Amino acid sequence: MLLITGLVILWVKAPDLYRAKDGAAQATATTRGGILTVAAAVIAAAAAGAGLYFTARTIRLNQQALLETQRTNREADHRGRLALEETQRANREADRRDRYAKAIEQLGHDKAPVRLGAMYSLERLAQDNLELRQAVVDVLCAYLRMPFKAPQRHEPTTELPAEGRENASSSDAIDRELERNTAEELLVRQTAQRLLAAHLHCPPNTPGLNAQAIEASPQVDFWPGISLDLTEASLVDLDLWGLSVTYARFVRATFSGHAEFGGAIFFGDAGFGGATFSGDAEFGGAIFFGDAGFGGATFSGHAGFGGATFSGDAEFTEATFSGHAGFTGATFSGHAEFGGATFSGDAGFTGATFSGRAWFFGATFSGHAVFDNSATFCKDVVFTRATFSGDAGFTGATFSGHAEFGGATFSGHAAFTRATFSGHAAFTRATFSGYAVFTRATFSGRAWFFGATFSGHTAFTGATFSGHAAFTGATFSGHALFGGVTHSENVVLESVRVLRINDRDLDRKWPDGWTVRPDADADADDPTRGTLVRGGSGL
């Protein structure tokens, strides 16, 4: 613009530039010609620039239009794909719902093959659809919770008259039909059990403690994060070896045949309260991270808990063990509750560790009760009013807390050889009918045997009493050996009754400073009864 303005001014002023010179007109014309040439060039350049500008602008607008068209097309394609995917998802969801509903309906079919097919359909749905897994497990558990009882057979015990044989034949046919239906239903139920076991078993080459950390996938058969609810279920020959679940409820369930839970891991609470095990029950090596509830459970066969780990409380209150109960090497980190439990067979707790309170109040041991070989009670243990009909073995056991055996009854031999009592040991009014052996036992705290009755062989030979040891009111009928007692000065035998003091077949050795003084008022039943006194003359 400035250039054009300058050219215009130069055009106007050109005559004045050459007015005083010769040839001014020609010079002016020449100058103005040059101005026109420059102006023409400027105008041409401006026109070319304008053309370039408008061309570039057109290209840019076209590019923007193209980009906008492409963006619009992409958005349309995306919306189309989303709509297609949503339609496909809706179709799959509808198909899944239809298959699920159909399978659920078929579970109630009267034909066993149809019910079997329904279970496999549900299993396939759950394998492919992660969100359905817990629901399918719940359905299978609900099926197993339905009542299942074998029909009663009514077989005649005597020969029927001729007129009744036709009715008997009809009854037999009905019984055979019931048996067939029962056998088919058993097959269906055991299929449900196997499907659960197949998908809840810890995967191979995976440590059991890591199983729940596995990412769920249709390509992996194991289903992590599953809970079981088999409350009051009827289960036959259940095999859940290596099971890995979060929570499990088998409350009041009935286990017919063998029940296998060996190596199972329960990451939450496991409830078996009131359950009935008709056959053997195997929980060897099982791990219970939450509370384990077996209160009121009935074990008719062998109950195997050897090497099991109870990280929470273990509840066996009022449980009944008809066969052998094996807890060898078991670890109880929380409270171990066996109050009122009944052990009809042998009870083995060899090498078991009780880190929390061990409660056996009122428990009944009809067979041998074995707590030998380093059974460890880290806190208080209570066997108050417990009954040991067989031998009770606590040889080498360690009692770090208080040990309460008050009112306990030992009908067989009671062995506490080399047992260690770090806290108080109370055997107040306990009854020992067989051998009572405390040889080389160590009592670091108080030892109370007030009113205890020792009818058989009693041995405290080499025992150590670091605290006060009171036998006041106790009764000794058989052998009584206190030889080699360490810290015998802490042993108090005031008012201890000794029967049959003149029986030469009885071997008796009392702590230093104690003797037997015959009772002046001995009755006819035992005219040789005496009382232990400190010092003085006696036997």
C-alpha positions in Angstrom: 0.0 0.0 0.0 2.9 2.4 0.8 4.5 1.5 -2.4 1.4 2.4 -4.4 1.0 5.7 -2.5 4.7 6.6 -3.3 4.2 5.8 -6.9 1.1 8.0 -7.1 3.0 10.9 -5.5 6.0 10.4 -7.8 3.6 10.5 -10.8 2.1 13.7 -9.7 5.4 15.4 -8.8 7.2 14.2 -11.9 6.8 17.4 -14.0 8.2 19.5 -11.1 11.3 17.4 -10.9 12.4 18.4 -14.5 10.9 21.9 -14.9 14.2 23.8 -14.9 16.0 21.4 -17.2 16.0 20.8 -21.0 13.9 18.0 -22.2 11.7 18.1 -19.1 8.7 16.8 -21.0 10.6 13.8 -22.2 12.1 13.1 -18.8 8.7 13.4 -17.2 7.2 11.0 -19.7 10.1 8.5 -19.1 9.7 8.7 -15.4 6.0 8.3 -15.6 6.5 5.3 -17.9 8.8 3.7 -15.4 6.2 4.4 -12.7 3.6 2.6 -14.8 5.9 -0.3 -15.3 6.6 -0.6 -11.6 2.9 -0.2 -10.8 2.0 -2.8 -13.4 4.6 -5.2 -11.7 3.2 -4.4 -8.3 -0.3 -5.0 -9.4 0.7 -8.3 -11.1 2.5 -9.4 -8.0 -0.5 -8.5 -5.8 -2.8 -10.4 -8.1 -0.5 -13.4 -8.0 -0.3 -13.2 -4.2 -4.1 -12.9 -4.0 -4.4 -15.9 -6.2 -2.1 -17.9 -4.1 -3.9 -16.8 -0.9 -7.3 -17.8 -2.3 -5.9 -21.0 -3.6 -4.3 -21.9 -0.3 -7.5 -20.9 1.5 -9.6 -23.1 -0.8 -7.2 -26.0 -0.2 -7.3 -25.5 3.5 -11.1 -25.4 3.5 -11.2 -28.5 1.4 -8.9 -30.3 3.8 -11.0 -29.2 6.8 -14.1 -30.4 5.0 -12.4 -33.7 4.2 -11.2 -34.1 7.8 -14.6 -33.3 9.1 -16.2 -35.8 6.7 -13.7 -38.4 7.8 -14.3 -37.6 11.5 -18.1 -37.8 10.9 -17.6 -41.1 9.1 -15.4 -42.5 11.9 -18.0 -41.5 14.5 -20.7 -43.1 12.5 -18.6 -46.2 12.1 -17.9 -46.2 15.9 -21.5 -45.7 16.7 -22.3 -48.5 14.3 -19.8 -50.8 15.9 -21.1 -49.9 19.4 -24.6 -50.6 18.3 -23.5 -53.9 16.7 -21.6 -54.9 19.8 -24.5 -53.9 22.1 -26.8 -55.9 19.9 -24.5 -58.9 20.0 -24.0 -58.5 23.8 -27.8 -58.2 24.2 -28.2 -61.3 22.1 -25.5 -63.2 24.1 -27.1 -62.0 27.3 -30.5 -63.1 26.2 -29.1 -66.4 25.0 -27.2 -66.8 28.3 -30.4 -66.0 30.3 -32.4 -68.5 28.2 -29.8 -71.2 28.6 -29.5 -70.5 32.4 -33.3 -70.5 32.9 -33.7 -73.6 30.8 -31.0 -75.4 32.8 -32.5 -74.4 36.1 -35.9 -75.6 34.9 -34.4 -78.9 33.7 -32.9 -79.5 37.2 -36.4 -80.2 38.3 -37.1 -82.7 35.6 -38.2 -86.2 36.6 -35.7 -87.9 34.3 -32.2 -88.2 35.6 -30.4 -87.8 32.2 -32.2 -84.4 31.8 -31.0 -83.3 35.2 -27.5 -84.4 34.4 -27.5 -82.4 31.2 -28.7 -79.4 33.0 -25.8 -79.6 35.4 -23.3 -79.8 32.6 -24.9 -76.9 30.9 -24.7 -74.8 34.0 -21.0 -75.8 34.4 -20.2 -74.7 30.8 -22.0 -71.4 31.3 -20.0 -70.7 34.4 -16.7 -71.6 32.8 -17.3 -69.2 30.0 -19.0 -66.4 32.0 -17.0 -65.4 35.1 -19.9 -63.5 36.7 -22.1 -66.6 36.7 -19.7 -68.8 38.6 -20.9 -68.1 42.2 -24.5 -68.3 41.0 -24.0 -71.7 39.4 -22.2 -72.9 42.5 -25.1 -71.7 44.6 -27.5 -73.6 42.4 -25.5 -76.9 42.7 -25.3 -76.4 46.4 -29.0 -75.8 46.6 -29.6 -79.0 44.7 -27.5 -80.9 47.2 -29.4 -79.3 50.1 -32.6 -80.9 48.9 -33.7 -83.9 51.0 -32.3 -87.2 49.9 -33.2 -90.4 51.7 -33.0 -94.0 50.6 -36.4 -95.8 50.5 -37.3 -98.3 53.2 -37.4 -101.9 52.1 -40.4 -103.9 53.4 -39.3 -107.5 52.9 -41.6 -110.2 54.4 -40.1 -112.3 57.1 -42.4 -115.3 56.7 -43.9 -117.0 53.7 -47.0 -115.2 52.4 -50.2 -117.1 51.8 -51.1 -117.7 48.1 -53.8 -114.9 48.1 -51.2 -112.4 49.2 -48.5 -113.2 46.7 -50.0 -111.0 44.0 -49.9 -108.0 46.3 -46.3 -108.9 47.4 -45.3 -108.9 43.7 -46.7 -105.5 43.2 -44.9 -104.2 46.3 -41.6 -105.6 45.1 -42.1 -103.8 41.7 -42.6 -100.6 43.6 -39.6 -101.1 45.7 -37.5 -101.8 42.6 -38.7 -98.6 41.0 -37.8 -96.7 44.1 -34.4 -98.3 44.2 -33.8 -97.4 40.5 -34.9 -93.8 41.1 -32.7 -93.5 44.1 -29.7 -94.9 42.3 -30.2 -92.4 39.4 -30.6 -89.5 41.9 -27.4 -90.5 43.6 -25.6 -90.4 40.3 -26.9 -86.9 39.7 -25.9 -85.7 43.1 -22.5 -87.2 42.9 -22.1 -85.4 39.5 -22.8 -82.1 41.2 -20.2 -83.0 43.9 -17.6 -83.8 41.2 -18.3 -80.6 39.3 -17.7 -78.6 42.4 -14.6 -80.5 43.2 -13.2 -80.1 39.7 -13.4 -76.3 39.7 -12.5 -75.7 43.4 -9.5 -77.9 43.5 -6.2 -76.0 43.7 -4.6 -76.0 40.3 -1.5 -78.2 39.7 1.9 -76.6 40.2 0.3 -73.9 42.2 1.0 -73.6 46.0 -2.3 -73.9 47.8 -1.8 -70.6 49.6 -1.6 -68.8 46.2 -4.7 -70.3 44.7 -7.0 -67.5 45.5 -4.6 -65.0 43.8 -5.1 -66.7 40.4 -6.9 -64.4 38.0 -10.2 -65.9 36.9 -10.3 -66.8 33.2 -12.4 -69.0 30.9 -9.1 -70.7 30.0 -8.5 -71.7 33.6 -10.6 -74.5 35.2 -10.0 -73.3 38.8 -12.6 -70.8 40.0 -11.2 -68.5 42.7 -13.3 -66.4 45.1 -16.0 -69.0 45.5 -18.0 -69.7 48.7 -19.9 -72.9 49.5 -23.2 -73.2 51.4 -24.1 -76.8 51.9 -26.1 -76.3 55.1 -28.1 -79.5 55.8 -26.9 -81.0 52.5 -26.9 -84.8 52.0 -23.5 -85.7 50.6 -22.3 -89.2 49.6 -18.6 -90.1 49.3 -17.7 -86.4 49.0 -14.2 -85.9 47.8 -13.0 -82.3 48.1 -9.3 -83.1 48.5 -7.2 -80.0 47.8 -10.3 -77.7 48.1 -9.6 -73.9 48.0 -12.5 -71.6 48.9 -13.2 -68.4 50.7 -16.0 -69.4 53.1 -17.7 -72.8 53.5 -20.8 -73.9 55.5 -21.6 -77.5 56.0 -23.7 -76.9 59.1 -25.9 -79.9 60.0 -24.8 -81.6 56.7 -24.9 -85.4 56.5 -21.9 -87.1 55.1 -22.5 -90.7 54.0 -19.5 -92.8 53.3 -16.0 -91.3 53.2 -15.6 -87.5 53.4 -12.3 -86.2 52.1 -11.0 -82.7 52.9 -7.3 -83.6 53.1 -5.1 -80.6 52.2 -8.2 -78.3 51.9 -7.7 -74.6 52.5 -10.5 -72.4 53.9 -9.5 -68.8 53.6 -12.5 -67.7 55.6 -14.7 -69.3 58.3 -15.6 -73.0 57.9 -18.7 -74.2 59.6 -19.4 -77.9 60.2 -21.4 -77.5 63.4 -23.9 -80.3 63.9 -22.7 -82.2 60.9 -22.9 -86.0 60.8 -20.0 -88.1 59.4 -21.2 -91.7 58.9 -17.9 -92.9 57.5 -14.3 -91.7 57.9 -13.7 -87.9 57.8 -10.3 -86.9 56.6 -9.0 -83.3 57.2 -5.3 -84.1 57.3 -3.1 -81.1 56.4 -6.2 -78.9 56.0 -5.7 -75.1 56.7 -8.4 -73.1 58.4 -7.5 -69.3 58.2 -10.8 -68.3 59.8 -12.7 -69.9 62.6 -13.4 -73.7 62.2 -16.7 -74.8 63.8 -17.3 -78.5 64.5 -19.4 -78.0 67.6 -21.9 -80.8 68.1 -20.6 -82.7 65.1 -20.7 -86.5 65.1 -17.9 -88.6 63.7 -18.9 -92.2 63.5 -15.7 -93.4 61.8 -12.1 -92.2 61.9 -11.7 -88.4 62.3 -8.4 -87.4 60.8 -7.0 -83.9 61.6 -3.4 -84.8 61.6 -1.2 -81.9 60.7 -4.2 -79.6 60.3 -3.7 -75.8 60.9 -6.3 -73.8 62.8 -5.4 -70.1 62.5 -8.6 -69.0 64.1 -10.7 -70.5 66.9 -11.3 -74.3 66.6 -14.7 -75.2 68.0 -15.4 -78.9 68.8 -17.7 -78.3 71.8 -20.0 -81.3 72.4 -18.6 -83.1 69.4 -18.8 -86.9 69.4 -15.9 -89.1 68.1 -17.0 -92.7 67.9 -13.8 -93.9 66.2 -10.2 -92.8 66.4 -9.7 -89.0 66.6 -6.4 -88.0 65.2 -5.0 -84.6 65.8 -1.3 -85.6 65.7 0.9 -82.6 64.9 -2.1 -80.2 64.6 -1.6 -76.5 65.2 -4.2 -74.5 67.1 -3.3 -70.8 66.9 -6.6 -69.5 68.4 -8.7 -71.0 71.1 -9.2 -74.8 70.9 -12.6 -75.7 72.3 -13.3 -79.3 73.1 -15.6 -78.8 76.1 -18.0 -81.7 76.6 -16.6 -83.6 73.7 -16.9 -87.4 73.7 -14.0 -89.5 72.5 -15.2 -93.1 72.4 -12.1 -94.4 70.6 -8.5 -93.3 71.0 -7.7 -89.6 70.9 -4.3 -88.7 69.5 -2.9 -85.2 70.1 0.8 -86.2 69.9 3.0 -83.3 69.1 0.0 -80.9 68.8 0.6 -77.2 69.5 -2.0 -75.1 71.3 -1.0 -71.4 71.0 -4.3 -70.2 72.5 -6.4 -71.5 75.3 -7.2 -75.3 75.2 -10.5 -76.1 76.7 -11.4 -79.7 77.5 -13.8 -79.0 80.4 -16.0 -82.1 81.0 -14.6 -83.9 78.0 -14.9 -87.7 78.0 -12.1 -90.0 76.8 -13.2 -93.6 76.7 -10.1 -94.8 74.9 -6.5 -93.8 75.2 -5.9 -90.0 75.3 -2.5 -89.3 74.0 -0.9 -85.9 74.4 2.7 -87.3 74.4 5.9 -86.3 72.7 6.1 -82.6 73.0 2.4 -81.7 72.9 2.6 -78.0 73.7 0.1 -75.8 75.6 1.3 -72.2 75.3 -1.6 -70.8 77.3 -4.0 -72.1 79.9 -5.4 -75.6 79.4 -8.5 -76.8 81.1 -9.3 -80.5 81.7 -11.5 -79.8 84.7 -14.0 -82.6 85.3 -12.7 -84.5 82.3 -13.1 -88.3 82.3 -10.2 -90.5 81.1 -11.5 -94.1 81.1 -8.4 -95.4 79.2 -4.8 -94.4 79.6 -4.0 -90.7 79.6 -0.6 -89.9 78.2 1.0 -86.4 78.8 4.6 -87.6 78.8 6.9 -84.8 77.8 4.1 -82.4 77.4 4.7 -78.7 78.0 2.2 -76.5 79.9 3.3 -72.9 79.6 0.1 -71.5 81.2 -2.1 -72.7 84.0 -3.0 -76.4 83.8 -6.4 -77.2 85.3 -7.3 -80.9 86.0 -9.5 -80.2 89.0 -12.1 -83.0 89.5 -10.8 -85.0 86.6 -11.1 -88.8 86.7 -8.3 -91.0 85.5 -9.5 -94.6 85.4 -6.5 -95.9 83.5 -2.9 -95.0 83.8 -2.1 -91.3 83.9 1.4 -90.5 82.6 2.9 -87.0 83.2 6.5 -88.2 83.0 8.9 -85.3 82.2 6.0 -83.0 81.8 6.7 -79.3 82.4 4.3 -77.1 84.2 5.4 -73.4 84.0 2.2 -72.0 85.5 0.0 -73.3 88.2 -0.9 -77.0 88.0 -4.3 -77.8 89.7 -5.3 -81.4 90.2 -7.7 -80.6 93.0 -10.0 -83.5 93.9 -8.8 -85.4 90.9 -9.1 -89.2 91.0 -6.3 -91.5 89.9 -7.5 -95.2 89.8 -4.6 -96.6 87.9 -0.9 -95.5 87.8 -0.3 -91.8 88.4 3.2 -91.1 87.1 4.8 -87.7 87.5 8.4 -89.0 87.4 10.8 -86.2 86.7 8.0 -83.7 86.1 8.8 -80.1 86.6 6.4 -77.7 88.5 7.6 -74.1 88.3 4.5 -72.6 89.7 2.1 -73.8 92.4 1.0 -77.5 92.3 -2.3 -78.2 93.9 -3.4 -81.8 94.6 -6.0 -80.8 97.3 -8.3 -83.8 98.0 -6.9 -85.8 95.2 -7.3 -89.6 95.4 -4.5 -91.9 94.3 -5.7 -95.5 94.3 -3.0 -97.2 92.3 0.7 -96.8 91.9 1.8 -93.1 92.4 5.2 -91.8 91.5 6.6 -88.3 91.9 10.2 -89.7 91.8 12.7 -87.0 90.7 10.0 -84.4 90.3 10.9 -80.7 90.8 8.6 -78.4 92.8 9.9 -74.9 92.5 6.7 -73.4 93.9 4.3 -74.4 96.6 3.1 -78.0 96.2 0.0 -78.8 98.3 -1.4 -82.4 98.7 -3.6 -81.4 101.7 -6.5 -83.9 102.1 -5.2 -86.2 99.4 -5.6 -90.0 99.8 -3.0 -92.6 98.8 -4.1 -96.3 98.7 -1.3 -97.9 96.7 2.4 -97.3 96.1 3.6 -93.8 96.8 7.0 -92.7 95.7 8.4 -89.2 96.3 12.1 -90.2 96.3 14.6 -87.8 94.8 12.1 -84.9 94.9 13.8 -81.5 94.3 12.8 -78.7 96.7 11.0 -81.2 98.9 10.7 -78.4 101.4 7.9 -76.9 99.2 5.8 -80.0 99.4 3.0 -79.9 101.9 1.3 -83.2 102.9 -0.8 -81.9 105.8 -3.9 -84.1 106.5 -3.0 -86.6 103.8 -4.6 -90.0 104.4 -2.6 -93.1 103.8 -4.5 -96.4 103.6 -3.2 -99.9 104.3 -0.1 -98.6 106.1 0.9 -102.1 107.3 0.8 -103.7 103.8 4.4 -104.8 103.2 3.7 -105.3 99.5 3.3 -101.5 99.1 6.4 -99.4 98.3 6.1 -96.0 99.8 8.7 -93.2 100.1 7.7 -89.8 101.3 9.5 -86.5 101.0 12.1 -85.8 103.7 10.6 -84.8 107.0 7.2 -86.5 106.5 6.1 -89.7 108.2 2.8 -91.7 108.6 1.2 -91.6 111.9 -1.5 -94.4 112.4 -4.9 -93.0 113.1 -6.3 -93.8 116.6 -9.9 -93.8 115.3 -9.3 -96.1 112.3 -12.5 -97.8 111.2 -13.2 -101.5 110.7 -12.9 -101.1 106.9 -9.3 -100.1 107.2 -7.9 -100.5 110.7 -4.4 -99.6 109.4 -5.2 -96.1 108.1 -2.8 -93.3 108.9 -2.1 -89.6 108.3 1.0 -88.0 107.1 2.6 -85.6 109.6 5.8 -83.5 109.5 8.5 -84.9 111.7 7.9 -86.9 114.8 7.6 -90.7 115.0 5.7 -92.7 112.5 6.0 -95.2 109.7 
